[in-house]
Amino acid sequence: MRLPAVLLIALLAVSSLVSCKKSSDDSLDFATLLVLATFRDNGNGTVSAPGGYTIAKCAYGQVWNAALNNCAGTGSSSTYGAQSLAYCTVANSCHDAALNASSGPAFAACSTYSVSSITGWRLPTVAELQAMTSSLSRSSLILLFTQTPDDKYFWSRETNPNKSDYSEAYGISFADSTFGDKTSYNKVSVPLYVRCVK
């Protein structure tokens, strides 16, 4: 009986600490803390998601810094080295029969990605990217996925089936104002960020 009482006391303590903050400071509420707890930072540049897959902590082009467990990168303060890539170099291509990425710069970025000698990465599905945004805000997400740029969307692996020429693929936003939004973009002319999963 002591373990549940200890857990209850710990949860109440965390809850009271959170509720003592001003409501205007975008502090994390107890429900958000519980959602964040469903993700596990593995301390090796990866985060385990509640769906059983692993997410790269850093966007493609950023450098995971083991000492600080963040994505230090080498770029400007807003992108931290994240690279924008086209989905394809040839219009209406880069997908298989199921309309999932099968080639192109974004696909290659993940298929060749490595962090802490971990390989075997791929572009995420729309659902996998949206799972990162469905119960969180940008301010809470970046506690796990540090230095996530917010000036453009991130590619999913899925081509938009509603475009008859298959010239667009879906991206998901990690920006404050459009957090979690799904939009399709031209595969060749619009470069977006990439975050790999496995």
C-alpha positions in Angstrom: 0.0 0.0 0.0 2.9 2.4 0.5 3.9 2.5 -3.2 0.6 3.9 -4.4 0.7 6.5 -1.6 4.2 7.5 -2.5 3.2 7.8 -6.2 0.1 9.8 -5.3 2.2 12.2 -3.2 4.7 12.6 -6.0 2.0 13.3 -8.5 0.3 15.8 -6.3 3.6 17.6 -5.7 4.3 17.8 -9.4 0.7 19.0 -10.0 0.9 21.7 -7.4 4.3 22.9 -8.7 2.8 23.2 -12.2 -0.4 24.9 -11.0 1.5 27.5 -9.0 2.9 29.0 -12.2 1.2 31.9 -13.8 -1.4 30.8 -16.4 0.1 33.3 -18.9 3.6 31.9 -18.9 2.8 28.8 -21.2 3.8 26.5 -18.4 3.2 22.8 -18.7 0.0 21.4 -17.1 -0.2 18.0 -15.5 -1.9 16.4 -18.5 0.9 17.6 -20.7 3.5 16.2 -18.3 1.7 12.8 -18.4 1.8 12.9 -22.3 5.5 13.8 -22.3 6.1 10.8 -20.0 4.8 8.5 -22.7 7.9 9.4 -24.8 11.3 8.2 -23.6 14.5 10.1 -24.4 17.0 7.3 -24.8 20.0 9.6 -24.3 21.6 8.5 -27.6 20.0 10.9 -30.1 16.7 9.0 -30.3 13.3 9.1 -28.6 11.1 6.1 -28.2 7.4 6.9 -29.1 4.4 5.3 -27.4 3.5 3.6 -30.7 6.6 1.4 -30.5 8.7 3.2 -33.0 11.8 5.4 -32.5 12.2 9.0 -33.6 15.4 10.8 -34.3 15.8 13.6 -31.8 17.4 15.9 -34.3 16.2 17.0 -37.8 18.2 15.9 -40.7 21.4 18.1 -41.0 21.6 18.8 -37.3 24.3 17.3 -35.1 23.3 15.5 -32.0 25.5 16.7 -29.1 25.9 13.8 -26.6 27.3 16.0 -23.9 24.2 18.2 -23.8 21.7 15.7 -25.3 20.6 18.4 -27.8 20.7 19.2 -31.5 23.5 21.7 -31.6 23.9 21.8 -35.3 26.0 24.3 -37.2 23.5 26.6 -38.7 21.8 29.8 -37.7 19.9 30.1 -34.4 16.5 29.4 -36.0 17.4 26.2 -37.9 20.4 24.9 -35.9 21.8 23.3 -39.0 18.6 21.5 -40.2 18.6 21.1 -44.0 15.7 21.6 -46.3 15.3 18.9 -49.0 13.1 18.3 -52.0 11.0 15.2 -51.8 11.9 14.4 -55.5 14.2 15.7 -58.2 11.8 14.5 -61.0 8.2 15.5 -60.9 5.4 12.9 -60.3 7.9 10.2 -59.0 9.7 9.0 -55.9 6.8 6.8 -54.7 5.9 3.2 -54.8 2.5 1.7 -55.7 1.2 2.4 -52.1 2.2 6.1 -52.7 5.0 5.9 -50.1 8.4 7.4 -50.6 10.7 5.0 -52.5 13.5 7.4 -53.7 14.5 11.0 -53.9 16.5 13.4 -51.6 14.1 13.1 -48.5 14.0 9.3 -48.8 17.8 9.1 -49.1 18.3 11.4 -46.1 16.6 8.9 -43.9 17.8 5.7 -45.5 21.5 6.8 -45.0 20.9 8.5 -41.6 22.9 7.4 -38.6 23.0 8.5 -35.0 25.0 6.7 -32.3 25.7 4.1 -35.0 22.0 3.4 -35.3 20.9 2.9 -38.9 17.8 1.6 -40.7 15.8 4.9 -40.6 12.9 5.9 -42.9 10.6 8.9 -43.6 7.7 8.9 -41.1 4.1 8.5 -41.9 1.6 11.3 -41.4 0.2 9.6 -38.4 3.7 9.2 -36.8 4.4 12.9 -37.2 0.9 13.9 -36.0 1.3 11.7 -32.9 4.1 14.1 -31.9 1.7 17.0 -32.1 -1.7 15.6 -31.2 -1.5 16.1 -27.4 1.4 18.5 -27.1 2.2 22.2 -27.9 5.4 23.3 -29.6 6.8 24.5 -26.2 6.3 21.1 -24.7 7.5 19.2 -27.8 10.9 21.0 -27.8 11.6 19.7 -24.3 12.2 16.3 -26.0 13.0 17.4 -29.6 15.3 20.3 -28.9 16.1 22.9 -31.5 13.2 21.9 -33.8 13.0 24.6 -36.4 9.6 26.1 -37.0 9.9 28.1 -40.2 8.6 25.3 -42.5 6.9 21.9 -42.5 8.5 18.4 -42.2 8.1 15.8 -44.9 6.1 12.6 -44.4 6.6 9.6 -46.6 3.1 9.9 -48.1 2.1 11.2 -51.5 -1.2 13.1 -51.7 -3.6 10.6 -53.5 -6.0 13.5 -54.3 -3.5 15.0 -56.8 -4.1 13.1 -60.0 -0.5 13.6 -61.1 0.9 12.6 -57.7 3.1 15.7 -57.7 2.6 16.5 -54.0 3.4 14.8 -50.7 2.2 15.6 -47.2 4.1 17.7 -44.7 3.3 18.3 -41.0 4.0 21.6 -39.2 5.9 22.0 -36.0 5.5 25.8 -35.9 3.6 27.5 -33.1 0.8 29.0 -35.2 0.2 25.9 -37.3 1.4 23.1 -35.0 0.1 19.7 -36.2 -1.4 21.0 -39.5 -1.1 18.7 -42.5 -0.6 20.3 -46.0 0.6 18.8 -49.2 3.5 20.4 -51.1 5.1 20.1 -54.5 7.6 17.3 -54.3 10.2 19.1 -56.5 9.9 22.8 -56.0 9.2 23.0 -52.2 12.0 21.9 -49.9 11.0 20.9 -46.4 12.7 19.5 -43.3 13.1 15.8 -42.5 13.0 13.9 -39.2 13.6 10.2 -39.5 11.9 7.3 -37.7 12.5 3.6 -37.4 
